[in-house]
């Protein structure tokens, strides 16, 4: 049963990541905390997606713009390094509900406000997105939704969006995994879970690649906004 609770969520996570560009750890964190401590579950979930994120980055490598990755990552990583230690201090249930409310509000705004997803954010709004994303990534391994909105607003095409956000997540995965290893959150005992999850997630990502060919950009954008809203509802009530 334990292996099923690793493999099946990882398969779904790879599918979601391949279709929307984010959300893999959100899917895994629905299941993993039933068999693992939250910090360990977040760490394992992040590393499981390494092969899928690497594959997507290579696939869309010609659309990756490094200058759009560096500053967001520095802000995001600085906050995540600090917040990774706060899980034992803060009321994480209240924080999850706060994140949930924010995601639902953003989902509704981007779904119903005309051209909301097409405009670029002022630097301070983008900075807030990076700080919030880094904070929740350090706590729960969940930093994708707001960064997805940030990169979606900058991108002229879906390949550009996928390439940049996967490049960002690739750098983040290596960095935050190193922080978790250094803090004893991830150990060699987690390697079997990670390997099984990687295989399942890779299969999910390959399935997503086949589906993407049949979907247009507007459909994918609607799916992204909808999934952000569903993620928020989950964090509000579960």
N, C-alpha and C positions, 0 to 999 in steps of 0.2 A: 504493500500500500504506500509506503514511504517513497519508493521509486516512482510510482505512478503520480504522486503529488509533486514530484520534481519534473518528470518528463512531459506530462500533459500540459501543465501551465507554461512550460518553456516552449512547447510547440505553438500554443496560442500566442505567446509573447512574440515569437519570431514572426508570425503571421501579421500581428498588429503593427509591429515595428516596420515591417516591410511595406505595409500599406499606407501608414500615416507618418512614418518617420520618428515616432516616439511611442511611449506607452508600454514598453515591454516589462519594465520593472513594476509598473502599476498592476499589470495582470498577474505577475508572479507573487506580488505582495498580498494578493487576495488569498492565495493558497499557502505560501511558504510559512507564514507565522503559525500555522496550525501544527507544524512539526519542528520549527526552529525558532530561536529567540529573534526578536525583530531586527537587531543590529546585524546579526549573522545572516538572516534571511535577505536583508537589503544588500549586503556585501556579495553573497553568492549570486543573487539575481543580476547584479551589475556585471560580474565577471562572466556569467553564462552568455551574455549577449555579445561578448568580445568578437567571436568569429562572425556573427551575423553583421555587426556594425562594421567590422573590417571588410567583409565582403561587399556591403553596400557602398562603403567609401571607395573601394577599388572600382566598383561598377560605375559610379558616378564621378570618378576622380577628375575628369576634365571640367566639371562644373564647380569644383571646390575652390573657394576664394580664401586663401590663408589670412589675408588682412581682416576678414570678417570674423575670424575665429579667435585671434590672439587676445584682444582686449576683453571681450565677453568671457573668455575662459579665465583670465587672470582675476577678474572680479568674482566670478562664480566659484573658482577654486579656493580663493582666499576665505570666502564665507563658509564654504563646505568644510574646509580644514578646521575651522573654529567650531562649527555646529556638530561635527561628528562626535564630539565629547559631551554633548548636552542631553543625550537621550535619557540619562539617569537623573537629570536635574529638573528638567521642564515637564509640565503637564502635556505629554504627547497627545493625549486624547483631544484636549482643547485645540492644540495646534493642528491636528488632522481636520477638525471641524472648521477651523478658520480657513485652511487651504481649500477644503471642499466648497465652502461658500464663495470664495474668490473664483474658483474654477467654474462654478455654475453661472455666476454673474458674467464672467468673460464669455462663456459659451453662448449665452443668450444675446449678449451685445453683438458678438461677431456674426451670429446667425441672422439677426434681424436688422442690424444697422447697415445701410447701403454703403458699399465700398470700404467698410471698416477694415477688412483684412488687406486692402490694397494700399493703405496709406502707411507712410513711415512714421515711427514714433519719435518724439523729441528725445534727446539724449538722456534726460532725467527719467523718463518713463522706461526707456530701455534699460537704464541702470537699475531701476527698481525691480524689473523683471529678472535681471541677472542675480540680484541679491536674494530675492525670494526663492528663486530656483536653487541657488547654491545652498541656502539655509535648509530647505527641505530635502535636498539631495544628501547632505551630511547626516540628517536624522533618519530618513526613511529610504534613501536611494531613489527618490522621486524628484527629478528636476526638469523633466521633459516638457510639460504642457506650456509653460510660459516661454521657454526657449523656442518651442515650436511656433508660437505666435510671432515671436521676434524675427525668426528667420523667414517665416512665411511672408511677413510684411516687406522684407528686403528682396525677395526673390521674384524674378520675372517669369520663371517657369518651374514646374514641379521637379525636373531633374536638378535644377539649381538649388531648390529648397532641400531635396533629399541629400544631395552631395554635401552641402554646408552643414546641415544639422548632424549628419552621420560623422563628418569629419570632427565636429565639435565633440560629439559623444565618444569618439574613438580616443581623443586626447584625454577627456574626462575619465574614461574607464581605466586607463593606465594609471592616472594620477590618484584617483580616489581609492582604487584598489590597493595601491602602495601605502596610502595613509591607513587603511584598515588593517593591512598586514602589520605595519609598524606598531599599531595599537593593539594587536592580538585579537582583533575581531575575526579575521580570516586566518586559518591555519592549514597545515597539510592535510588534516583530517577532512577538510571540505572538498578536496580535489575530486573524489569520486562523484559527488553531487554535481560539481561544476562540469565535469566531462560529459556525464549523461545529459545534463541540461543543454550543453553546447550542441550536441548532436541533434537533439529535438528542436532547438531554436533555429538551427541552420535549415532543417527541413521546412519549418514554418516560413522562413524567409524566402526559400526557393519557390514555395507555393504562392507567396505574395507576389513575387516577380512575374509569375504567369498571369495573375489576376490584374496586375497594374496595366498590362498591355491593353486590356479591354475597357479601362476606365479613363474618363476625361478629367482634366484638372479641376473643374468646378465640382464634380462629384467627389473627388478626393478631399477638396477643401471642406465641403459639407461634412464629410466623414470625420475629418480632423476636429472640427468644431463640436460635432455631436459626441465624439469620444471624450473630449475635454469635459463636456457637461456630465456624461455618465461617470467619469472619474470623480468629479466633484460630488455627485450624489452618493457615490460609494463612500467617500471620506466623511461625508456628513452623517451618514446613518449606520455605518458598520465599523 
